[in-house]
């Protein structure tokens, strides 16, 4: 029976093919237990390791040591060894060709998902090396050893489940209605315009922020750091302004760049991130109408 690649749903539901510990999903192909692609007992290298980091430490010119600076992680390299084990009646060439297609060179990154102890974590990566010896084992259809290496430009590993938080701008309480009658009706609870965002990992994560109109000069602030995103633009009832903080893009209605509308007091998009723990977002447009909201979407991140 020929091996096939599952249609690529990586961006929509990364890790969706995984059903047990030790499995890896890459480019629509499932690797590991229960598949013709066994993972060597040495497992993966570079997966649980901290990535290498560049430091901005500065040597003290007139003293010992250095002044400490920031550390910036380099891309993550993940490597592993596979064993091609065609099942009874399977065509060894089909098994090999399926692996070739999955481990081909590509310009774009895809999700690499790994499950350990019931936890599935993801990185965006590309294949940078594939080694399959053309030896007697390959010729006879026996177990074939193959090595693969991925490179993830963003070294953080993300949870498979995406989280979201949404709020409208602050709204006052309706208050008491005169004449007073017992029992007193204090009105409906107000919308505060504040919403929490939890990052359950060990690394900062960068959210996707979506402003929906009608509102003018949409602004969202992360209270613990004081960083804000503020844009000098009027959004109509059907307008959406999407801020991708990881990519550093600001797009109106999916087509037009509006990064140039950032206010002078707006933080660089790439610096707007949720630290490990709880962040508090405050939505404060200068003016707004019914239906105005801000939505944040993110995945918890691990080193």
N, C-alpha and C positions, 0 to 999 in steps of 0.2 A: 504493500500500500504506500503511495507516495506521501511524503511529508509536505505540508503546506504552511504558508504563513497566514496567520489570522489577519483580516483587514485591519489596517493601522488605526486603532482608536486611542493611541497613546496620549494625545493631547486632551481628549475628552475624559478618559477614565484610565489613567496610568496604573499599571499593576492589576488590572481587572482579570487577567488570566490566571494569576497566582492563587493556588488553593492550599498550599502547605509550606512549612518552613524549608529553607534551603533552595527555594526556586528563585529564578531570575527571569524577568521579562524584558525583552529588548526587541524593538522594531517589529512587533507583532509575533515574535517567536518566544516560546516558553522553553527555558533551559532548567536542568536539574532533575530532582526526583520525579519519576513518572513520565519522563520524556526520553527520546533517543540521544539526548545530549547530557550525559552525566557530568557533574562538576567534581574535579579532582579533590581528594581529601585535604589538600592544602588550602582549599577555599579561595577567597579573593584577597588580594593585597591592595592596600590603599583605601579600603572601604571604611573601616573603623579608625584608621589613622588620622591624626590631625594633618591637614595639608601643610606644605611648606609655606613660610610667611616672609614677607619683606618688612623690615622694621625702619622706622624713621628716627631711631635713637641717634643722638648726636654726642660725639665724644667731648668730654670736658677738656678745654684747652689748658687749664691751669690746675687741674685736680684729677683725682682717681675716678675711673669709671666713665659713665655717660649720663646724659639726661634722657629719661625714657620718653619715647614717642609712641605713635600709633603703630599697630601691626596690621598688615593687609595680607590675607591669605592668597596664595597662588592657586592656579587651577589644580584640580584633583585628578590624579591618575589612578585608575582602577584596572587591575589585571587579574586574569585567572586562566586556569587550564581546564579544558573540556575533553571528554572522551565521547567519540561518536560510536554509538551502540545501536545499529539498525536492528529492529525487532525481527522475529521470525517471519520470513516471507517478504520482508521489506527490501526494496532496492537500495543498496548502499550508495549508488550514484544519486538517487533522489535525496537521501539524507544529507549527502555532501553538498549538493546544489542548493538545498534550502539554507544550509548554514552559510554558504558563500553569499547568497543574496542578503541575508540578514547582517552579515559582517562586512558589507561593502563600504567603500569610501563615500561619504556624503558631505555636502557643504553645511547642511542644517543639523542642528542638534535635535535629539529625540530623548524621550524619557527612558532611563535605565532604572528598573525597579528591583529591589532585593528584599526578601522577607526573612527575618530572623526572630525567633522567639515570639511569633505572632505579630511582629511590627514590620510594616512595609514602608521603606524609605526610598526616595527617588532623587536622582540627579538628572540634569540635562547634559547629554554627552554626545560625542562622536567616536566612532572607531578610528584609531590611529595605527593599529598594528594587528595583523592576523598571520599566524604561522601554522601551516598544516604540512608536515613533512610528506613528501611524495615517496614513501618507503614501501616495504613489502606488506605491511599491515594495510596500507591504503589500497594496494593492488589486489589483495586477497579478500578484502571486505571484512577484515577483522577489526577489533577495537582500534580506533585511530585517535591519536592524541593531537589536540589543537590548542594553541595559545592565542589569547585575545587581549588587547589593551584598549581601554576607553580613556578619553580625556574630557573632563567637565570644566568648562571655562568658569562657571560658578561652582566653587567647591562645596557649597552648603548642600546638605541632604534634607529633603522636604518630606513631610508626612503626606500620605496619599490623599487624605481627606482635606478638601478645601473648606475653609471657614469664611463666614461673611457677617457683617454687622451693618445696620442701616438705621438712619434717623433723619427726621426733618429738622427744620430750624426751631429755635425756642418759641413756645406758644404760651400765652398767659392762661391762668385758670379762669374759668367762667365766673367763679365767685358766687355769692349768695344772691338769691332772687327775692326782690321785695314785692309785696309785703311778706314778712317772715312767717313761715308756718312750721309747726312741729310735726315730725322730726325735721331738723334743718338739713337742707340740701346744699352742700358746700361746692357743688359743681364738679366737673370732670377733671381728673388729674392733668396737669400741664405736660407738654412735651418740652423736655429740657434742652434738646439739641445736643446732648452728650450721650456717648455710647462706648462701652468697653470693648477692647480687642485683646484676646489672650493668645500669646505665643508660648506654647508648652515645651518648646525645645531649648537648646543651649546656644543657639546662634541668632543674630538679628535677622528678621525677614522683611522683605520689601513688598508692600501691598499694591494692589490695583485699586485706585480710587475713582469712583464714578459720581459726578455731579449731574443731577437731573433737574431741569427747570420746572416752573419759571423762577428764576432768581437772578440777582445782579451781583457781580463781583463775588463768586462763590469762594468760601474760605473754610479750610479745615485745619485745626491745630492739634498736635499731639502734646498733651499737657505736661507730661513728665520731662520732656526735652525742650519744649517751647518751640519746636520746629513747626512751621506752617506752610501750607500750600494755598496761595491766593492768586486769583486770576481776574484781571480787569476786563470782564466780558459779561454781556447780558445773555442769558439763556432763556429761550422761549419754552412753552409747555412741552414741546416735543423734542427739545434739544438735550443731548448728553455730551458732557465733556469728560473724556476718559484720560486719566493720568496713570501711566505705567511707570512706577518709580524705579523698577529694575532696569527698564530700557531707557528711561529718561525722556519719554515721549508724552506729548499732550495733544489729544486728537478730538476734534469736534465732529460728532455724528459719524464716526468711523472713517472719515476721509481727510479732513483739512487739519493741518498742524496749527495749533494755537499756543505753542510754547512761548512765543514772543509776547503773549498777553500776561505773563507772570509779573506780579507787582514787585516793586523794589524790596519789600520786606518778606518776599516769598523765599523759602529755602530751596536750594537746588534739589530737583526731584530725586536724584540718586542718593541723597542723604536722608530722605524721609523713610524711616524704617521703624518696625516694632521690635524693641529689645525683648530678650527673654522675660517672661512674666506678663503682667497686665499693663496695657497702654490704655489711655483715656483720650478719645477723640471728641472734639467740640466743633460743631458745624455752625458757622456764623456768617452767612451771606449778608451783604449790606441791605438787601431788600429781597422779598420772596413772596410767592403766591401759593395757593393750594396745590399740593403735589410735589413741591420742591423737596429733594432728598439728597443725601450723600450716602453712598454704599462703599464699603471697603471689603475686598476679597483678598485672602492670603492663605498660605500654608505655614504651619509651624515648622521651624528649621532647626537642624542639628549640625554640629561640626562633625 
